[in-house]
């Protein structure tokens, strides 16, 4: 199953591609927004994959979450995923990373988010989608707000990142507020 946006395609990442995903998430330019040098140096691959469960790489069980490549002109430039869907609360969390620096500021992340959000609202019984950004990542914050995410709260000094405590901002978008044509 491939999802098609205006600028990007989203293709499920398979178990066979986990190593390639690991490299993107930990070694690309974009990885610095997920993991600082200290975290990278202390976290083994086994520990990394405790967070990124095999179910995320199995498109046959979509309620457990799914990782997708963000593809532009046949090139894998990033990853976007949704985590396990919470059926009782009808909500799900997203994560996204664009790897190469030259692929930033081109609207690829925004389009990938819109494409995945549309898929989730149209195919699952979900009311709310949420995502977090560190307060020191204005590019992510701008992209989330552009799509229609609203700030829900500020998590003060939530993350120890690059040698200091950094606030995180939690954003959400409700099904009733998502504009498919935005």
C-alpha positions as CSV (number, residue, x, y, z in Angstrom):
1,X,0.0,0.0,0.0
2,X,1.4,3.4,-1.0
3,X,-0.1,6.7,0.0
4,X,0.2,9.5,-2.4
5,X,0.4,13.2,-1.5
6,X,1.0,16.2,-3.7
7,X,4.8,16.2,-3.3
8,X,5.6,12.9,-1.7
9,X,4.7,9.2,-1.6
10,X,4.5,7.2,1.6
11,X,5.6,3.6,1.3
12,X,5.5,1.1,4.3
13,X,8.9,0.3,5.7
14,X,9.4,-3.5,5.9
15,X,11.3,-5.6,8.5
16,X,14.0,-6.1,5.9
17,X,14.5,-2.3,5.7
18,X,14.9,-1.8,9.5
19,X,18.7,-1.3,9.2
20,X,18.2,1.4,6.6
21,X,15.6,3.1,8.8
22,X,18.1,2.9,11.8
23,X,20.7,4.7,9.7
24,X,18.2,7.5,8.7
25,X,17.1,7.9,12.3
26,X,20.5,8.0,13.9
27,X,23.0,9.1,11.2
28,X,21.3,11.5,8.8
29,X,21.3,15.3,9.1
30,X,17.7,15.2,10.4
31,X,18.6,12.8,13.2
32,X,20.0,15.7,15.2
33,X,16.5,16.7,15.8
34,X,15.7,13.3,17.4
35,X,18.9,12.4,19.1
36,X,21.8,14.5,20.3
37,X,25.4,13.3,20.3
38,X,25.2,12.0,23.9
39,X,22.1,10.0,23.3
40,X,23.5,8.5,20.1
41,X,26.7,7.5,21.8
42,X,25.0,5.8,24.7
43,X,22.1,4.1,22.9
44,X,22.7,0.7,21.3
45,X,20.9,-0.5,18.3
46,X,19.1,-3.1,20.4
47,X,17.8,-0.3,22.7
48,X,16.8,1.8,19.7
49,X,14.6,-1.1,18.4
50,X,12.9,-1.5,21.8
51,X,11.1,1.7,20.9
52,X,10.7,0.8,17.2
53,X,8.9,-2.5,17.5
54,X,8.6,-5.0,14.7
55,X,4.9,-4.4,14.5
56,X,5.7,-0.9,13.0
57,X,7.3,-2.6,10.1
58,X,4.4,-5.0,9.4
59,X,1.6,-3.6,7.3
60,X,-0.7,-6.5,8.0
61,X,-1.5,-5.2,11.5
62,X,-2.1,-1.5,11.0
63,X,-3.7,-0.9,14.5
64,X,-0.3,-1.5,16.1
65,X,1.3,1.4,14.2
66,X,3.2,1.7,10.9
67,X,6.4,3.3,9.7
68,X,6.5,4.7,6.1
69,X,9.3,6.0,3.9
70,X,8.8,9.5,2.7
71,X,9.7,9.2,-1.0
72,X,10.4,12.0,-3.5
73,X,11.2,11.2,-7.1
74,X,12.0,7.6,-6.2
75,X,14.4,8.7,-3.4
76,X,13.8,7.9,0.3
77,X,14.3,11.2,2.1
78,X,12.7,10.5,5.4
79,X,10.3,8.6,7.6
80,X,6.9,9.2,9.1
81,X,5.0,6.9,11.3
82,X,2.0,6.5,13.6
83,X,2.3,4.6,16.8
84,X,-0.2,2.1,18.2
85,X,-3.8,3.4,17.9
86,X,-5.6,3.8,21.2
87,X,-9.0,2.4,20.4
88,X,-10.8,3.5,23.6
89,X,-9.6,7.1,23.4
90,X,-9.6,7.1,19.6
91,X,-6.2,8.8,19.3
92,X,-2.7,8.2,17.9
93,X,0.7,9.8,18.0
94,X,2.9,10.7,15.0
95,X,6.6,11.0,14.5
96,X,8.5,12.4,11.4
97,X,12.1,12.9,10.3
98,X,13.5,14.3,7.0
99,X,17.1,13.0,6.6
100,X,19.0,15.1,4.1
101,X,19.5,18.8,4.8
102,X,18.8,19.7,1.2
103,X,15.3,18.2,1.5
104,X,14.3,20.6,4.2
105,X,12.1,23.7,3.6
106,X,10.6,22.2,0.4
107,X,7.2,21.2,1.9
108,X,7.9,17.5,1.9
109,X,7.4,17.1,5.7
110,X,4.2,19.1,5.6
111,X,2.8,17.1,2.7
112,X,3.8,13.8,4.3
113,X,2.0,14.8,7.5
114,X,-1.1,15.8,5.6
115,X,-1.1,12.6,3.6
116,X,-0.8,10.4,6.7
117,X,-3.3,12.4,8.7
118,X,-5.9,12.1,5.8
119,X,-5.2,8.3,5.7
120,X,-5.7,7.9,9.4
121,X,-8.9,9.9,9.7
122,X,-10.4,8.3,6.6
123,X,-9.5,4.7,7.5
124,X,-9.5,4.4,11.3
125,X,-11.9,5.3,14.0
126,X,-9.7,8.1,15.3
127,X,-10.8,11.5,16.7
128,X,-7.4,13.0,17.6
129,X,-3.9,12.9,16.3
130,X,-1.0,14.3,18.3
131,X,2.7,15.1,17.9
132,X,5.4,16.7,19.9
133,X,8.2,19.1,19.0
134,X,11.1,20.4,21.1
135,X,10.6,24.2,21.6
136,X,14.0,24.7,19.9
137,X,12.8,23.2,16.6
138,X,10.9,26.1,15.0
139,X,10.8,24.4,11.6
140,X,8.8,21.5,13.0
141,X,6.5,23.8,15.0
142,X,5.8,25.9,11.8
143,X,5.0,22.8,9.8
144,X,2.6,21.4,12.4
145,X,0.8,24.7,12.7
146,X,0.5,25.1,8.9
147,X,-1.4,21.9,8.7
148,X,-3.8,22.9,11.5
149,X,-2.3,21.3,14.6
150,X,-3.1,23.4,17.7
151,X,-0.9,23.7,20.7
152,X,-2.3,21.7,23.6
153,X,0.4,22.2,26.2
154,X,3.9,23.0,27.1
155,X,5.9,20.2,28.8
156,X,8.5,22.2,30.7
157,X,12.1,21.0,30.6
158,X,10.8,17.7,29.2
159,X,13.9,16.7,27.3
160,X,17.6,16.8,28.2
161,X,18.9,17.6,24.8
162,X,22.3,19.0,23.6
163,X,23.4,19.6,27.2
164,X,20.4,21.5,28.4
165,X,16.8,20.9,29.5
166,X,14.4,21.8,26.6
167,X,10.7,22.4,26.7
168,X,8.5,20.3,24.4
169,X,5.3,21.4,22.9
170,X,2.4,19.0,22.4
171,X,0.2,19.7,19.4
172,X,-3.0,17.9,18.3
173,X,-5.5,18.0,15.5
174,X,-9.1,16.8,15.8
175,X,-10.9,15.0,13.0
176,X,-13.6,17.8,13.0
177,X,-10.9,20.4,12.5
178,X,-8.8,18.8,9.8
179,X,-9.2,20.4,6.4
180,X,-8.5,17.8,3.6
181,X,-8.0,20.7,1.1
182,X,-5.6,22.7,3.2
